[in-house]
Structure formats: structure tokens, C-alpha cells
Amino acid sequence: MKHTTVLEEKSIVSDISALDLKISRIALAKVTSNWQSDILPCPFTRCYCIQSGHAILYTPDGEIKMEAGNIYILPSGYPCGYSGDGNMFKMWIHFTFSLYEIQDVFEKIGRIIVLENKAELIDKMIKAYNYDTFSRSVSLNSFVHAIVSEAVITAGVGKSELLAYSDFTKKVIIKIEKNCRINLRAEELATLMGTSVLNLQRQFKKDTGIPLGQYMKKRVLHRTALKLKKSTNSIKEISDEFGFTDQFYFANTFKKYYGIQPSVYRKSNII
């Protein structure tokens, strides 16, 4: 009796299980001339699906003209501003796409990704958005997954480039995410990892190229920015949650990193 030949790559299932796409907002917008923003980093990845009209993206690398029929992925953490003339209609999506609980994959890519000639897909997405049934959510979920998949492939970044860390450093990063606060110290983290502070700092810097303290501060400020945009918590509540001694210390620290006060950042027009 002949048996079926099975070719199984177990790491594929492991990687698929580790992928986590979280969509936080999705909407349609007729952009007015008031749609404009300074060049600021954003704590989540944005996707603009342009059905008609155009607008300008401003980045540290220069201007990008957004045109009808294209999809633009603005990575988490990448500084970007924009302006429109009031003639653009788009679908916009906010999401995070992480692998092994570490960080947004697109933050690691760190550049705007353009998917061209997607007019048919954009029309389908907008049509699905207007369904008044559960199938709307199912359809849009599949469309966003397809966009994310193509964007990662288009960016040409492999898993090894995204996660070129030792298992030890991956665990450190996960510990940081679960204990994310400004008063988290290397000594506390070393105890949680069962190692010395010197070994912790040395291994982390070797794997990531970033000093441990600098990375922890960056992640705290990223999370506070996300809270400012995605919650109604007061600035004091956010300051307390992330271990700042007071909201003035929080505001000064936030401004040094983002260039503006938390209250101004919260009101900035990121859609």
C-alpha cells in the first residue's frame, strides 16, 4: 500500500501562529482642505487606500504624492505629515502587525510602502465596507491581511532581518512589553531574566545595536503615544500608568522625544 508523501515545514505553522494583526480603526473619508499634519511619528501603522483625488505626504526623505488607485502603508514610528486640497476620497486603516510579540513589523521596515494599481481592490473594499451584514467584517479582514502580506513582500524584508535576535533578547523584549513603565530598571529586568545586569546589557546591545535603557525609554514613549491616540484616559492617568513621577515629568520627556507636548499630540490630526 502506497502512502501519500507529505512535505511539512513545521516552522511555517510556528511563524503563522506568531503573527498578530490587530486592526484598531477602519473608515471612509472625504478629505477636506483641513486635512494636514506636521511631520510626526505615529504609534501605529496607517494604510491609505486612495479611490479618487490626491494629496501629499511629507517625510524626512522627501515628498510623496498620493494618487488614486494606489495604497500607501505608513509604518509605525516613521515620521510623516500630510496635506490635501479637499478632493481626495479614501479608506483609511490603523493597525499593528507583530511577530512573536516583539514589535510592529512595519516599524522595523521604517519606510513608506506603495502598492500601485490597486483601484479594483480599493473599490471592492469600499463596497464591502458599505455592506450591512457580518460579511463586511469578514471581507475587510481578508482584504487587510492581503494588503499586509503584499506590503511585506514588496518591502523585500525577510524574517531573519526582522528578528535577528537571540532567544534571550526576544524574551527580554517581551518582558519589557509586559512591564512597560519609565521606572523599570535594568536591575529589575535582570532579576526577571535570572541573569546579571552586565550580561543583560551586553547581550541586548549586541543583538539589537541599541543600549537597553534607550530601548526601554523608546517603548514607554511609544506606548504612551498609543494611549493618547486610542484612549480617553487623562494625561495624568497615562503618566501614572507608565510610572512617571508626575505629569510634568511625562510632558517634558514626551516633548524631548516627539517634539510636542502630549496634549498637542493628542489633538493632532492623525487619520
C-alpha positions, 0 to 999 in steps of 0.5 A: 500500500502506497502512502501519500508523501507529505512535505511539512515545514513545521516552522511555517505553522510556528511563524503563522501562529506568531503573527498578530494583526490587530486592526484598531480603526477602519473608515471612509473619508472625504478629505477636506482642505483641513486635512494636514499634519506636521511631520510626526511619528505615529504609534501605529501603522496607517494604510491609505487606500486612495479611490479618487483625488490626491494629496501629499505626504511629507517625510524626512526623505522627501515628498510623496504624492498620493494618487488614486488607485494606489495604497500607501502603508505608513509604518509605525514610528516613521515620521510623516505629515500630510496635506490635501486640497479637499478632493481626495476620497479614501479608506483609511486603516490603523493597525499593528502587525507583530511577530512573536510579540516583539514589535510592529513589523512595519516599524522595523521596515521604517519606510513608506510602502506603495502598492500601485494599481490597486483601484479594483481592490480599493473599490471592492473594499469600499463596497464591502465596507458599505455592506450591512451584514457580518460579511463586511467584517469578514471581507475587510479582514481578508482584504487587510491581511492581503494588503499586509502580506503584499506590503511585506513582500514588496518591502523585500524584508525577510524574517531573519532581518526582522528578528535577528535576535537571540532567544534571550533578547526576544524574551527580554523584549517581551518582558519589557512589553509586559512591564512597560513603565519609565521606572523599570530598571535594568536591575529589575529586568535582570532579576526577571531574566535570572541573569546579571545586569552586565550580561543583560546589557551586553547581550541586548546591545549586541543583538539589537545595536541599541543600549537597553535603557534607550530601548526601554525609554523608546517603548514607554514613549511609544506606548504612551503615544498609543494611549493618547491616540486610542484612549480617553484616559487623562494625561495624568492617568497615562503618566501614572500608568507608565510610572512617571513621577508626575505629569510634568515629568511625562510632558517634558520627556514626551516633548524631548522625544516627539517634539510636542507636548502630549496634549498637542499630540493628542489633538493632532490630526492623525487619520 
